[in-house]
């Protein structure tokens, strides 16, 4: 018995098997790579948008009076020590040494400027000194020279109180020199109790202000302005650079000095797979740092706590990302699980097709004395020869796709091969157990065995129990960082399989009622066709197990994708408040308003005013919005936003106001805004004004002319714009590109919401998988028809000799397969529509919809119904074409079959 001979004889069925094996392997291997790449892109986007001062790991310590660090080499040794303590998962994502974001140094903190030797001192100024490794490579001097070594002055002319004082040389940023009025050559008196001197020798600018290095040290470039409540003036803070020779003097001075070591994180080294170990590693590193007895600063064994502080928000950033990732992974598991289930099912059908083609030859060999082992080995060998090369080719092709190779990429092809070969061996062993046993399943329906029924019941119970757990406790385990519960992540796929099993068991019963009615009709075609469908040949179980998951995942994707898209649009509307919005902290000039009116796409402009007002005579404040709500509702017609109705008019000059619930207890009150005005509560606004005011509490909405009614004039600080295709850049240009004017458009807000890699991956995956599932569903019907083509053609040929017309023969075939398709389509449609509600809070898409809850799945059923109907129609059309052109024999062939 030669497997190659069987393969050559049945090369058509073998080719179908090979192509399906190739496609299944590509899906199993390429999709996870694409998913993992999108996960990593999303994480890198989050890290790039987060300040380096939050993601990098910073070790700080207050400089002690003893064991102070006075040289650059001492700091370098400390850097090597702290890096040596890093756990392996954390060390793998760190910079390899000083450079990039990593650096170390010393900084004074909160040093006041007590005066200037040259006079002309300004109050409320603070100048700190710092030495930082790598700073000299990131700046250029625009005036003066770099600072040099410090000196000690025994006396200072004109300042008898300053004796044995240290004179440091520092350099300041050009912006600080201009804003604080500190020119080159100025000598500052720093500190009050034990002062020192700092002479400005140079002014610098950053070579690249966007360098992440400066996110740690922005105080060296930009003046920090603070206004204290009890002061009428502003406090100005800046840090100047000093030389490394100043370290010894800085450490010896009695001042607030801190040492720091910044261990930079390589964003591209962090992935969705090592994020959780890095979180755990940061926790372990913190425990190591606080008990470190061998660090650069002396350890006090009596306290048993090292003086180091660990400053990083990396665990929080990664933790928040993992929260979002768990939802995306669940959706990807659902998509991938449904697709793999369908692909493997179609592969099993292809094996069934090849087994049917080989059955006559293997049956003959079995009758001539071949053992069951020989039959199984020969048939399995033929299948393996068609399967294994295709799986290997698919596995090699997947390396052309971008993305990391996760374990499923390597294990998937092996599992496909083993499952397919095992199914083939079991199928051949069951079909050829007894020699010359050829039963007609389409004549007598087989009863399922008790073991099979018990197994199916277990699958259904596990799916329902998993759905209950998924809905009640959520997706994650009790410890979130342990990741998602694998059992719960497989629940959606298990629900589809359970629904397929229930459909498979139940669909013959309603058909028998239809058969009973068809038996009373004059035509025999409906009765015969529906009888064949109701008796459910064993081969029909695979199409049900394939079609139902295909339809369920497709419908679920349409429902969730539509709901997500609607919520994203709602989030964009709520972020903008109109088609476009122009907002300023001060009054908008009239010429700016006119230029905005002439921007292409702008149809209508609604002026509004927003500001902070004092409520009553106490210290309570509230956000006040003056806007014509009736006009606002008009320009929002057709959008998902529903602003409140305008407050009803009140008698006299009383000004009506809508207030937030926390202010609802006041029936009338005064506010101090542009002018003192008395308001009367005319209603409560509970939803706020999305896009106009993002606060829900301490909110007051008054008519646009409220200030005019109070005896002053109207102000315009905001423009709410109606229109279409408004270009944000042109709108910004119309405002003169002023930094104090905020410009936002609906299109830009929508792009921000939908631009995240995870959201794009979810939407794209649903579309791609829906198309792939449609193709697989069509192949399922065709292969199922081809499997029974020989017996069906023989039966139809004999019926043709009894007077059955060609049209009736085609109708008979269509009637045999149509009930299965229609009932499965209905079951898949219902399950797909029910899945979003069944999974409940386990899949929270708010992270991909502007933080809005995606819980409203009231999507019009038009798309899911059309999807299911279209898939069913294509499948029925395939059955009809097969019956019309490829499934009948002529009368002559029927008379020559020899039976």
Buried (B, 14 or more C-beta within 10 A) or exposed (E): BEBEEBBEBBEEBBBBBBBBBBBBBBBBBBBBBBBBBBBBBBBBBBBEEBEBBBBBBBBBBEBBEEEBBBEBEBBBBBBEBBBEBBBEBBBBBBBEEBEBBBBBBBBBBEBBBBBBBEEEBEEBBBBBBBBBBBBBEBBEBEBBEBBBEBEEBEEBEEBEEBEEBBBBBBBBBBBBBEBBBBBBEBBBBBBEEEBBBBBBBBBBBBEEEEBBBBBBBBBBBBBEEEEEEEEEEEBBBBBBBBBBBBBBBBBBBEBBBBBBBBBBBBBEEBBBEBBBBBBBBBBBBBEBBBEBEEBBBEBEEEEEEBBBBBBBBBBBBBBEBBEBBBBBBBBBBBBBBBBBBBBBBBBBBBBBBBBBBBBEBBBEBBEEEBEBEBBBBBBBBBBBBBBBEBBBBBBEBBEEBEBBBBEBBEEBBEEBBEEBBEBBBEBBBEBBEEBEEEEEBBEEEEEBEEEEEEEBEEBBEBBBEBBEBBBEBBBBBEEBBEBBBEEBBBBBBBBBBBBBBBBBBEBBEEBBEBBEEBEEEEEBBBBBBBBBBBBBBEBBBBBBBBBBBBBBBBBBBBBBBBBBBBBBBBBBBBBBBBBBBBBBEEEBBEEBBEBBBEBEBBEBBBBBBBBEBBBEEEEEEBBBBBBBBEBBBEBBEEBBBEBBEBBEEEEEEBBBBBBBEEBEEBEEBBBEBBEEBEBBBBBEBEEBBBBBBEEBEBBBBBBBBBBBBBEBEBBBBBBBBBBEEBBBEBBBEBBEEEEEBBBBBBBBBBEBBBEBBBBBBBBEBBEBBBEBBBBBBBBBBBBBBBBBBBBBBBBBBBBBEEEBEEEBBBBBBBBBBBBBBBBBBBBBBBBBBBBBEBBBEBBBBBBBBBEBEBBEBEBEBEBBBEBBEEBBEBBBEBBBBBBBEEBBBEEEEBEEEEE
